Structures are given as structure tokens and as C-alpha cells.
């Protein structure tokens, strides 16, 4: 059953292959949003005739895959990557743009890869994967708060000792107050990916764009890791 809504967020892919730590926290380009076909702001004129930026997006949702957090390192989470993300988010929030994040858990545990293995059913595997997203969310929250970004983690099912439960109105209120909100545990249901959670949360909070930071550079007609002849699909309808 799909979500019936006239709301149509823009979805932009950001490959983690280009995500590198930046020494300039105000540099808006790591990760490079190479698939964006329009700038994040226009130039308008104020009452005095001076130019000023007019931002196209006032509320954005960043969908960060677990693989993006791992980077090229063998450990589950690369602190340089989380710091690079935190600095990028800081530079954007200073402009008055509201930022929400959906984080995956594939760097720690991917339920779809374990379902049916060693007697582990798919539902149980997916719940373990949801817990992995919470680990990433807490790590990312700690990194952001270490550089002064007020951040809240909300989970799709209750883990009140470490995070808030997901409440849409509360999430929106956090964003309006300039806080970053990290959504963990996907949708709270097995058989759904964090991409589904990103689409759902973006619709619920009325985000204007979904930025997807992942380990691949787009949608292919086959798995490019296994098929060297897989073709990148430039547009989808």
C-alpha cells in the first residue's frame, strides 16, 4: 500500500566514493552532490537592491547508508567520515536550513543478507539490522554534538534509555528550533529498507529534498558489483 500524497520531494543521490573529510567546515561540497541539476539557492534582491541567496530548500532529509559511514576502513564506522558529515551538516544549519537524517546499518548488520542463515528468520534479521542503525545514529549524534550541533535521535520503536520515540510533531518542532533529527530503526517493521524509511519520514516532516549518501553512484539495471556491463539509469519515472 503506497502513501497517497500530493507531496513530491526531490531525490538526489550522493555517492560516498566522493565523500572525503574536509579541512574547511564551511565547504559545502564533500560529499559532492554530482547528480544535482540545480543549485541549492538562487540569487534574489533585497529592499536595498543588494543580492542575497534565496534557498530552494528550507528543510532537507539526508539518507546516509551504513556503507557510507564505513568509508574505506575495515572497522564498522570511520570517525573521519562521521566528522565530515557533521561538518557538512553544521555548515548547512548555519544557513538556517533544517536537516533531518535517516541512517542505515549495513556497515554493521544487513538483515536481507542474513535472513535464512543459521536458522535466523528474515524478521529477526531485520530487527537486528534496525538495532545496527541505532548504533550508527548514536555515534553520529555524539560526533555532531562534539562540534556544537544540537542533535536528537528518534527511533521507530521505543528505546527510551538512549533515544526518543519517533513522534512526528516533536520531530518537526526539533527542526524548527534548529536541531538536527536523526531517525533510526527504519520504519520499525521488517522487510522494509531504510530507503523506504527515508521516503516515509521525508513525507511526514514535509522535507523538500531527499539527499541519498550511498556507496553507489545511482540506480543500475543490475548489480554493478557483480555485472561489469550493468547500465546506470539516468532517469526514472
N, C-alpha and C positions, 0 to 999 in steps of 0.2 A: 504494500500500500504506500503510495507516494505522498509527499507533502503537497497539499493543494494551496498554492500561494501565488500572488502576482509578483512577489519579490524575486528578483533575478540578480544575485550577486555576481560580480566578475570574478573569474577564477584564473589565477596566474601561477605558472609553475616556476619554481626557483631551484635549480639543480645544486645539490650540495657539493658537486665537483668544483664549483667556483666559490664555495664558502670558505674563506680563509680568515684568520684573525687579522684585525686591522689595528694599526697603531694610532689611528685618528678616530676617536669615538664619534666625531660628527660626520664622518664619511658615510654616506647613505648607500654605498654600493656593495660591500660584501654582506650577504651574498648578492651576486649580480642578478637582477631581475631581467634576464635577457629576453624573456618572452613578452614583456610588457610592450604594448603597441602605442601607449600614450603616456605622457609624463604624469607624475603624481600630483602636479599642480599646474595651474595656468597663471598668467600674469594679468592682474587687473589694476585699475587706477583707483586711488582713494580720493577723498574730497579735495585734497590739496594738489591733485594731479600727479602724485608720486606713485610709482609702481609698487605693487606688493603681491606676494604669492597668494593665490586663491586655490586652496587644496581641493582636489577632486574627491578625495576620500577622507572622511572625518572619523570613521570607525572601521578598523580592519581586523581580519582574523588571519593569523599565521598558523598554517598547518605544518608542524615540524615532525618529520618521521624519525623513528628511533635510529635508523641508519645514519641520518644526517648528524645526530648527536655523537655518534661513534667516530665520525671522520675517518681518517686513515689509520687510526690507532687500533691496537689489539684489545685494549680494555673496552668495557661496555660504554663508557662515556668519556669523551675527550674534553677536559676542562677548558682548553683553548677555544673549542667550538662553542661551548655554552657561554663563555665570556664574550666571544664575538657576537653571538646572538643578543646577549644582554646589552652590549654597547649599541648595537643597531636599534634595538627597541628604545633605549634611552634617548638616542638622537631623534627618533620619531615622536616620542611622547613629549619631548621639549617643544615641539611644534604645535602641541595641542591636539594631536591625533590620538584617538583612543585605540588601544591594542589589546586584543584577546588572542590566546594561543591554545591550539589543540595539539597535544604531544602524543606521539606513538610510543610503542615499546619494543619494536622489532630488534633493537640492539641488545635486548636482554632476553626476551622470550616472544616468539611468534606462535600464537595458538594454531593458526592454519597449518603450520609445519609439523606440529606435534600431535594433532588430533589423530587418534587411532594407533599411536605408537605406544608400546609398552603398556597397553591396556588403558591408556589415557583417552577418555572420550573427548570429542570436539568441544562440547560445552565447558568442561573443566579446563581444557587447554586455553580456551578463550578467556576464562576468568583469570587464569594465571597471567595471561597477556595484559589484561586490564590492570592487574597489580603492578606489572612492569611499567606501565605508563605513569603510575603514581610515583614510582621511584624517580623516573626522569623528571616529572613535574616538580617534585620537592628539590631535586638537585638544581633545576633551572631557577626555581624560586629563590633558593639560597644565593645563587650567583647574582641574580638581579638585585636582591636586597643588599648585597655586599657593595654595590656601587650606587645605592641610594634610590632604587626604583621600588616604590611600594607595590607589592605583588600579593595576590590571593590565589590559592589553589582551590578549585571546586571539583568534586568528584561525582560521578553518576550514581554511585551508591555510597552509603554512609561509612565514613572512616573518620569520625569526628575528632579523634585524638590528634590527627595530623592535618586535616583539611576540612573545609566547609562542604556541606552537601550542595549539590547544584540546585540553585533557585534562580530562575530567570530574572526576576525583578531585582534580586540582590546583585546578580552579576552585572546587570545594566547600571545599577547605582554605583557599583565599584568603578566601572568605566567612566561614568560621568564625573566622578571625583578624581580622575586622573590615575587610577590604579590599573595595573596590568592584571588580567584574569587568565589563569591557566586552567584549562578544562582537562581533567584526567579521567581514566577509566572508560573512555569511549562513550558509547550510548548507554552502558550498563547492561547490555544484552549480548549474549554470544551470537556468533555468525555475522556480526557487523564489524567492518573495519573502522579505523579512526578517520578515514576519508569520509565515511558516512556521518560520523560524529561531527566532523568539521562542517559539512553541509548543513546538518541539523542545527548546530549551535549558531552558525552564521545567520541562518534564517530566524532563529529565536531572538537573537540580540540585534537584528537588523544591521548586520555588518554590510558595508558597501562593496567589499572586495575580499576574496579568499586568496591568500598567497601561500602556495604549497612549496615547502622546502623539502626536497627528497633526494634520493641517491641516483635518480634517473632524470633525464632532461626532457621528458614528455611522455605521451601515450604512444605506444607502438602496437602494430598489428600482431606481434608475437613477442616473446621474452627475448630482449636483445642480449641478455647474458648467455643464452643458450643457442640463439639463432643469429649468426652474424648478418644474415640477409633481412632481418626484421626492419620494417619501414616505420619511420617517425610520422605520425599523423599530425599534420599541421593544424587542421581544424576539425572540430567535432560538432555534430548537430543532433 
